[in-house]
Amino acid sequence: SEFGSLFRVNAITGVRTLLSDFGNTAQGPVGRVGVGATGVAVDDSGSILVTEFSGVWRVNPVTGGRTLLSDFRNAEQDPSGWPGYSTYLNPVAIAIESAGTALVLCEDRSPTSSPPRTMRLLRVDPVNGRRQVVTPIISDAFRVPFGLSVLPSGTILVLGHVLNPPLPPQPHGYLVGLDPTLGSEIKKTR
């Protein structure tokens, strides 16, 4: 649909089955028109977490029913001192930490965010959906983060690509390791 959809894919045959249509009100609240899902992760309980422009959704893996876990339009779930700020954040990736919290990589589209763009890494409580800032990640015209993963050690990995690389040509991607407590960069590779 124009609101985005979540499909289940058979690993053997590749056949897709619609699990959740984000425009179908019978399956829960609807997403934003023309935006669609940007990231997906599965927590330890088997619930599917999906990022979409308006927040983080929990999807039942059997019925496709969904609830809005963290509503980026709800200032009550914003980090302290940031009331209403999350309305400017566009989630692009999600990963689950061993404690069950979700990490969400967001592009900052606030009026005060100018090049270089800032990406924000947020931690989302799996029960109440409250958000906490882990770290800002500075992006620029060349480096754009788009992927997220968590190692068994807890180290957070941010994957990105390089646009219009400087001359001489260099590899077109990068991987950054972040400390899960401080959010500081601990290693980088290109």
Disulfide bonds with the S-S distance in Angstrom:
none
